[in-house]
Amino acid sequence: MADLQTRSLTVWCNQAKVGTLSEYSNLWHFEYHPQWNAFDLAPELPIESGRIEDGASQRPVQWFFDNLLPEENARALLARDAKLDQADAFGLLTHYGAESAGALTLLHEDEVPTTLGEHPLPFEELSNRIRHLPHIALSAGTSKRMSLAGAQHKLPVIYRDGTLFEPKEATPSTHILKPEHSDPEQYPHTVINEWFMMQLAKGLGLLVPDTWVLHVPEPVYLVERFDRQSDNGVLYRRHVLDGCQLLSLDRTFKYQQCTLASLERMVQLSRTKGRTRQRLFQWMLFNVLIGNTDDHLKNLSFFAGPSAVDLAPHYDLISTALYEQPGKWGDARLIWAVGSATRLGDVRLADVLALADALKLSLSYAKRTVNYMIKQSGDVTGTLLECLEKENLPGAGRQGELRHLRQFQHGVLKDIVRQLES
């Protein structure tokens, strides 16, 4: 029988050593560096504990760090490229920890994040990688092994003056790039879908990062990273927690724990509780309006502070209803119960107002918000579509994208607005 060995990684935040992550016999532990005092990595990983050890059933260390990795097929592909078992989360963090979600960098104990640099990523090279999905990962062959949470294929990049670059060593990425879904027959036009919903969210007053669509020539969705900040021209990483990390949940609970109790726990951990309640309500209402039934806990993120957290900009907004069978989108089950409604087609104004009440928001605020978002959603959708039509880009792909978005305008959105007005 092979001897079990302790595996260890050093966790960095920018150029500061946060602590040491270790694993032995499938039990993880994390020990803060004595000089680290900026913030807790997570509520269940407090600095004052010094060293946190996982138990057989409660595993806050493993759950937190595992949530930095991709999920589902994206994880399987990265594991195959690294010649690792996809269940070996520590091995994947060892291989891909140089760039992850948020501020953390995980390196071998003898490594220090000092070298900076970048190299161009020509559109032709990116196009070639996209064509080899899902058999070869987007990051295959890059000088920096990178990993991002989520189920879709993604690539952290630097985007500057219309040109893409790949970061080297300790250089932070500035944007996240996503190609079309790897199953375009079942999920067509995901790039334009997500870009459009993010633009619509911005038009309705939700806080979202800037987004673009590039053609390489395949369409690619590009979103600015909100977990970055610039100080005197130097780019720094910001520590963020997704909903599972904030609540100390294994990633497999990202759907199951979408409850009002989870929302309240997130509010109580927030610095500005009233504003957080309002923004969570707006986010949930927007997801109903666009028919997004994949709004799970990992699609909420929070900036970490010394004593509390702040809700980050919203992301991963997409109309999943467009991928239901024609005429059957209303059968899609909601992840979050909205009042008494459990299916998208069941949501009525009374359910939305009940949700606001559960979030401890006033009836007047809820009605005002619903009325505003209903009116604006139609106006902004029409304006966005007009702009896209005026671009008059060639190719059958653009016509397919426009048909896809008109189905949203005249189908999903129109029907849901009618439900909320009845």
C-alpha positions as CSV (number, residue, x, y, z in Angstrom):
1,M,0.0,0.0,0.0
2,A,1.4,3.4,-1.0
3,D,2.3,5.8,1.8
4,L,0.0,8.7,2.3
5,Q,1.7,12.0,2.0
6,T,0.6,15.5,3.0
7,R,0.1,17.8,0.0
8,S,0.5,21.5,0.6
9,L,0.0,24.8,-1.3
10,T,0.7,28.4,-0.3
11,V,-2.2,30.7,-0.7
12,W,-1.5,34.2,-1.8
13,C,-3.5,37.4,-2.2
14,N,-1.7,39.6,-4.7
15,Q,1.8,39.7,-3.2
16,A,0.8,38.8,0.4
17,K,1.0,35.3,1.8
18,V,-2.4,34.4,3.3
19,G,-1.6,30.9,4.6
20,T,-1.0,27.3,3.9
21,L,-3.6,24.8,2.5
22,S,-2.8,21.2,3.2
23,E,-4.5,17.8,2.6
24,Y,-3.8,14.4,4.2
25,S,-5.8,11.3,3.8
26,N,-8.6,13.3,2.2
27,L,-8.9,15.7,5.1
28,W,-8.1,19.3,4.4
29,H,-6.8,22.0,6.7
30,F,-5.8,25.7,6.4
31,E,-3.5,27.7,8.5
32,Y,-3.3,31.5,8.3
33,H,0.1,33.1,8.0
34,P,1.0,34.9,11.2
35,Q,1.3,38.3,9.5
36,W,-2.0,38.0,7.5
37,N,-4.7,40.2,9.1
38,A,-6.6,41.8,6.1
39,F,-9.8,39.8,6.2
40,D,-11.2,36.3,6.8
41,L,-11.2,34.2,3.7
42,A,-14.8,33.2,4.6
43,P,-17.0,33.5,7.6
44,E,-16.3,29.8,8.5
45,L,-12.6,30.4,8.1
46,P,-11.9,33.1,10.7
47,I,-8.4,34.5,11.2
48,E,-8.6,34.1,14.9
49,S,-8.9,30.4,14.6
50,G,-5.4,30.3,13.1
51,R,-5.6,26.8,11.9
52,I,-8.9,25.3,10.7
53,E,-9.2,21.5,10.2
54,D,-12.0,19.7,8.4
55,G,-13.9,16.9,10.0
56,A,-15.5,13.9,8.5
57,S,-18.8,15.7,7.8
58,Q,-18.2,19.4,8.2
59,R,-15.5,20.5,5.7
60,P,-15.4,24.3,5.5
61,V,-11.8,24.3,4.1
62,Q,-12.4,21.8,1.3
63,W,-15.7,23.3,0.4
64,F,-14.3,26.8,0.2
65,F,-11.3,25.9,-2.0
66,D,-13.2,23.4,-4.1
67,N,-15.6,26.2,-5.1
68,L,-12.7,27.9,-6.9
69,L,-12.7,25.1,-9.5
70,P,-14.9,24.6,-12.5
71,E,-17.9,22.2,-12.4
72,E,-19.3,19.4,-14.5
73,N,-17.9,18.9,-18.0
74,A,-15.5,21.9,-17.7
75,R,-13.9,20.2,-14.6
76,A,-13.7,16.8,-16.4
77,L,-11.9,18.4,-19.4
78,L,-9.4,20.2,-17.2
79,A,-8.8,17.0,-15.2
80,R,-8.2,15.0,-18.4
81,D,-5.7,17.6,-19.7
82,A,-3.9,17.5,-16.3
83,K,-4.0,13.7,-16.3
84,L,-5.8,13.8,-12.9
85,D,-9.0,12.3,-11.5
86,Q,-11.7,14.9,-11.6
87,A,-12.6,14.0,-8.0
88,D,-9.0,15.1,-7.0
89,A,-9.9,18.7,-6.1
90,F,-6.5,19.3,-4.4
91,G,-4.6,18.0,-7.4
92,L,-6.6,20.3,-9.7
93,L,-5.9,23.3,-7.4
94,T,-2.2,22.3,-7.5
95,H,-2.3,22.2,-11.3
96,Y,-4.5,25.2,-12.1
97,G,-4.3,27.4,-9.0
98,A,-2.1,30.2,-10.5
99,E,-5.3,32.0,-11.6
100,S,-8.7,31.4,-10.0
101,A,-11.9,33.3,-9.2
102,G,-11.3,36.4,-7.1
103,A,-8.0,37.3,-5.4
104,L,-6.4,34.0,-4.5
105,T,-3.4,32.4,-6.1
106,L,-2.4,28.9,-5.0
107,L,1.2,28.0,-5.6
108,H,3.7,25.3,-4.6
109,E,5.4,26.1,-1.3
110,D,8.7,27.1,-3.0
111,E,7.0,29.5,-5.5
112,V,6.5,33.2,-5.1
113,P,4.1,35.3,-7.4
114,T,6.6,37.8,-8.7
115,T,7.0,37.5,-12.5
116,L,4.7,39.6,-14.6
117,G,4.0,39.4,-18.3
118,E,1.6,38.7,-21.1
119,H,1.6,37.4,-24.6
120,P,-0.8,38.1,-27.5
121,L,-3.8,35.8,-28.1
122,P,-4.5,36.2,-31.9
123,F,-8.1,35.7,-32.9
124,E,-6.9,32.9,-35.2
125,E,-5.4,31.0,-32.3
126,L,-8.5,31.5,-30.2
127,S,-10.7,30.3,-33.1
128,N,-8.6,27.2,-33.4
129,R,-9.0,26.4,-29.7
130,I,-12.7,27.0,-29.9
131,R,-13.0,24.5,-32.8
132,H,-11.3,21.8,-30.7
133,L,-13.8,22.2,-27.8
134,P,-15.0,20.2,-26.0
135,H,-12.2,17.7,-26.6
136,I,-9.4,20.1,-25.6
137,A,-9.6,22.8,-23.0
138,L,-9.5,26.5,-24.0
139,S,-6.5,26.9,-21.7
140,A,-4.5,24.0,-23.1
141,G,-1.0,25.0,-24.1
142,T,-1.0,28.3,-22.3
143,S,2.0,29.2,-20.2
144,K,-0.2,29.9,-17.2
145,R,-2.5,27.2,-15.8
146,M,-5.8,28.8,-15.0
147,S,-9.1,27.8,-13.6
148,L,-12.4,29.5,-13.1
149,A,-15.5,28.3,-11.3
150,G,-18.7,27.5,-13.3
151,A,-20.0,24.8,-15.6
152,Q,-19.2,26.5,-19.0
153,H,-15.8,26.7,-20.8
154,K,-14.1,29.9,-19.9
155,L,-10.7,31.5,-20.3
156,P,-9.2,34.4,-18.2
157,V,-7.6,36.9,-20.5
158,I,-6.4,40.5,-20.7
159,Y,-8.4,42.7,-23.1
160,R,-6.9,46.1,-24.1
161,D,-7.5,48.3,-27.1
162,G,-9.4,45.6,-28.9
163,T,-6.6,43.1,-28.5
164,L,-6.6,39.9,-26.4
165,F,-3.6,38.8,-24.3
166,E,-3.0,35.8,-22.0
167,P,-1.5,36.6,-18.6
168,K,1.8,35.0,-17.6
169,E,2.8,34.0,-14.1
170,A,1.5,36.5,-11.5
171,T,-0.2,38.9,-13.9
172,P,-3.9,39.2,-13.2
173,S,-6.4,38.7,-16.0
174,T,-8.8,41.6,-16.6
175,H,-11.7,39.8,-18.5
176,I,-13.3,36.4,-18.8
177,L,-14.0,35.0,-22.2
178,K,-16.7,32.4,-23.1
179,P,-17.4,30.9,-26.5
180,E,-20.7,29.4,-27.6
181,H,-22.0,26.5,-25.6
182,S,-20.3,23.2,-26.5
183,D,-23.7,21.7,-27.4
184,P,-25.0,24.3,-29.9
185,E,-27.9,22.1,-31.1
186,Q,-29.5,22.1,-27.6
187,Y,-28.2,25.5,-26.5
188,P,-27.8,27.8,-29.5
189,H,-26.7,31.4,-29.4
190,T,-25.6,31.5,-25.8
191,V,-23.1,34.3,-26.5
192,I,-25.6,36.8,-27.8
193,N,-28.2,35.6,-25.3
194,E,-25.9,36.4,-22.3
195,W,-24.6,39.7,-23.8
196,F,-28.2,40.8,-24.5
197,M,-29.5,39.9,-21.0
198,M,-26.5,41.7,-19.4
199,Q,-27.2,44.8,-21.4
200,L,-30.9,44.6,-20.5
201,A,-30.0,44.3,-16.8
202,K,-27.8,47.4,-17.1
203,G,-30.7,49.3,-18.8
204,L,-33.0,48.3,-15.9
205,G,-30.6,49.6,-13.3
206,L,-28.9,46.4,-12.1
207,L,-25.2,46.6,-11.3
208,V,-23.4,44.6,-13.9
209,P,-19.9,44.7,-15.4
210,D,-19.2,45.8,-19.0
211,T,-19.6,43.2,-21.7
212,W,-18.7,42.7,-25.4
213,V,-19.2,40.3,-28.2
214,L,-16.1,39.5,-30.3
215,H,-16.1,37.6,-33.6
216,V,-12.9,35.6,-34.1
217,P,-14.9,34.7,-36.4
218,E,-16.8,32.6,-34.0
219,P,-18.8,34.7,-31.6
220,V,-17.2,35.1,-28.1
221,Y,-18.7,36.6,-25.0
222,L,-16.3,38.9,-23.1
223,V,-17.0,40.3,-19.6
224,E,-14.9,42.6,-17.5
225,R,-13.8,41.1,-14.2
226,F,-15.3,43.0,-11.2
227,D,-12.8,41.3,-8.9
228,R,-10.1,43.6,-10.0
229,Q,-9.2,47.1,-9.0
230,S,-6.5,49.6,-10.2
231,D,-4.3,51.7,-8.0
232,N,-2.0,54.1,-9.7
233,G,-1.9,52.1,-12.8
234,V,-1.3,48.8,-11.0
235,L,-4.0,46.1,-11.2
236,Y,-4.8,44.2,-8.0
237,R,-7.1,41.2,-7.4
238,R,-10.1,41.6,-5.1
239,H,-11.2,38.8,-2.8
240,V,-14.8,37.7,-3.6
241,L,-16.9,34.9,-2.3
242,D,-19.7,33.2,-4.2
243,G,-22.9,32.2,-2.4
244,C,-21.7,28.7,-1.6
245,Q,-18.4,30.0,-0.2
246,L,-20.1,32.6,1.9
247,L,-22.5,30.1,3.4
248,S,-19.8,27.4,3.7
249,L,-21.6,24.9,1.3
250,D,-20.3,22.2,-0.9
251,R,-20.7,23.2,-4.6
252,T,-23.3,20.3,-5.0
253,F,-25.7,22.3,-2.8
254,K,-25.8,25.3,-5.2
255,Y,-29.4,24.5,-6.1
256,Q,-30.7,22.8,-3.0
257,Q,-29.9,25.6,-0.7
258,C,-31.6,28.3,-2.8
259,T,-34.0,29.2,0.0
260,L,-35.2,32.3,1.8
261,A,-33.2,31.2,4.8
262,S,-30.0,31.4,2.7
263,L,-30.9,34.8,1.4
264,E,-31.4,36.0,4.9
265,R,-28.1,34.6,6.0
266,M,-26.4,36.5,3.2
267,V,-28.1,39.7,4.1
268,Q,-27.1,39.3,7.8
269,L,-23.4,38.9,6.7
270,S,-23.6,42.0,4.5
271,R,-22.4,45.5,5.5
272,T,-25.4,47.3,4.0
273,K,-28.4,45.1,4.8
274,G,-31.2,47.2,3.4
275,R,-29.4,47.8,0.1
276,T,-28.6,44.1,-0.1
277,R,-32.2,43.2,0.3
278,Q,-33.2,45.5,-2.5
279,R,-30.5,44.3,-4.9
280,L,-31.4,40.6,-4.2
281,F,-35.0,41.4,-4.9
282,Q,-34.2,43.2,-8.2
283,W,-31.9,40.3,-9.2
284,M,-34.6,37.7,-8.5
285,L,-37.3,39.8,-10.3
286,F,-35.0,40.3,-13.3
287,N,-34.4,36.5,-13.5
288,V,-38.2,36.0,-13.6
289,L,-38.6,38.6,-16.3
290,I,-36.0,37.1,-18.6
291,G,-36.9,33.5,-17.8
292,N,-33.6,32.6,-16.1
293,T,-34.1,29.4,-14.1
294,D,-30.4,28.7,-13.5
295,D,-29.9,31.6,-10.9
296,H,-28.2,29.4,-8.3
297,L,-26.0,30.3,-5.3
298,K,-22.8,30.3,-7.3
299,N,-24.3,33.1,-9.5
300,L,-24.2,35.5,-6.5
301,S,-20.8,36.9,-5.3
302,F,-19.7,39.2,-2.5
303,F,-16.7,41.4,-1.9
304,A,-15.0,40.4,1.3
305,G,-14.2,43.1,3.9
306,P,-12.6,43.2,7.3
307,S,-15.9,42.6,9.1
308,A,-18.6,42.2,6.5
309,V,-19.3,41.6,2.8
310,D,-20.8,43.6,0.0
311,L,-22.9,42.2,-2.8
312,A,-20.9,42.3,-6.1
313,P,-22.1,43.1,-9.6
314,H,-24.4,40.5,-11.2
315,Y,-23.2,38.1,-13.9
316,D,-24.2,34.9,-15.7
317,L,-27.6,36.3,-16.7
318,I,-29.2,34.3,-19.5
319,S,-32.7,33.5,-20.6
320,T,-32.7,29.7,-20.1
321,A,-36.4,29.7,-21.0
322,L,-35.4,30.1,-24.7
323,Y,-34.0,26.6,-24.5
324,E,-37.2,25.0,-23.4
325,Q,-39.5,23.3,-25.9
326,P,-41.6,25.8,-27.9
327,G,-44.7,26.7,-25.9
328,K,-43.4,24.9,-22.8
329,W,-41.1,27.4,-21.2
330,G,-43.6,28.1,-18.5
331,D,-43.1,24.5,-17.2
332,A,-39.5,25.3,-16.2
333,R,-39.1,24.9,-12.5
334,L,-37.9,27.8,-10.4
335,I,-34.8,27.4,-8.3
336,W,-36.0,30.0,-5.8
337,A,-39.6,29.8,-4.7
338,V,-41.3,33.1,-5.7
339,G,-44.3,33.4,-3.3
340,S,-46.3,30.2,-3.9
341,A,-45.0,29.8,-7.5
342,T,-42.6,26.9,-8.2
343,R,-42.8,27.1,-12.0
344,L,-42.0,30.0,-14.3
345,G,-45.4,30.1,-15.8
346,D,-47.1,30.3,-12.4
347,V,-45.5,33.6,-11.2
348,R,-48.0,36.4,-10.7
349,L,-47.7,39.8,-9.2
350,A,-48.9,38.5,-5.8
351,D,-46.0,36.0,-5.7
352,V,-43.4,38.7,-6.5
353,L,-44.9,40.9,-3.8
354,A,-44.8,38.0,-1.4
355,L,-41.1,37.6,-2.2
356,A,-40.5,41.2,-1.4
357,D,-42.3,40.8,1.9
358,A,-40.2,37.8,2.8
359,L,-37.1,39.9,2.1
360,K,-38.5,42.5,4.5
361,L,-39.1,45.1,1.8
362,S,-42.0,47.5,1.9
363,L,-45.0,47.0,-0.4
364,S,-44.6,50.4,-1.9
365,Y,-41.0,49.7,-2.8
366,A,-41.9,46.4,-4.3
367,K,-44.7,47.7,-6.4
368,R,-42.6,50.7,-7.6
369,T,-39.8,48.3,-8.6
370,V,-42.0,45.9,-10.4
371,N,-43.8,48.6,-12.4
372,Y,-40.5,50.2,-13.4
373,M,-38.8,47.0,-14.5
374,I,-41.9,45.8,-16.4
375,K,-42.0,49.1,-18.4
376,Q,-38.3,49.5,-18.9
377,S,-37.8,45.8,-19.9
378,G,-39.9,46.3,-23.0
379,D,-38.4,49.7,-23.9
380,V,-34.8,48.6,-23.4
381,T,-35.3,45.3,-25.3
382,G,-36.7,47.2,-28.3
383,T,-33.8,49.7,-28.3
384,L,-31.2,46.9,-28.0
385,L,-32.7,45.0,-30.9
386,E,-32.9,48.1,-33.1
387,C,-29.1,48.7,-32.5
388,L,-28.3,45.1,-33.4
389,E,-30.3,45.2,-36.6
390,K,-28.6,48.4,-37.7
391,E,-25.2,46.8,-37.3
392,N,-26.3,44.6,-40.3
393,L,-23.5,42.1,-39.8
394,P,-23.3,39.5,-42.6
395,G,-23.8,35.8,-42.3
396,A,-26.5,33.4,-41.3
397,G,-25.3,33.3,-37.8
398,R,-26.4,36.9,-37.2
399,Q,-29.9,36.2,-38.6
400,G,-30.2,33.3,-36.2
401,E,-29.1,35.4,-33.3
402,L,-31.8,38.1,-34.2
403,R,-34.5,35.4,-34.5
404,H,-33.4,34.0,-31.1
405,L,-33.7,37.5,-29.5
406,R,-37.0,38.2,-31.1
407,Q,-38.3,35.0,-29.6
408,F,-37.3,36.4,-26.3
409,Q,-39.0,39.8,-27.0
410,H,-42.3,38.5,-28.4
411,G,-42.4,35.2,-26.5
412,V,-40.8,34.9,-23.1
413,L,-40.7,38.5,-22.0
414,K,-44.1,39.4,-23.4
415,D,-45.7,36.4,-21.6
416,I,-44.1,37.0,-18.3
417,V,-45.0,40.7,-18.3
418,R,-48.6,39.7,-19.1
419,Q,-48.5,37.3,-16.1
420,L,-47.2,40.0,-13.8
421,E,-49.8,42.5,-14.9
422,S,-52.7,40.1,-14.4
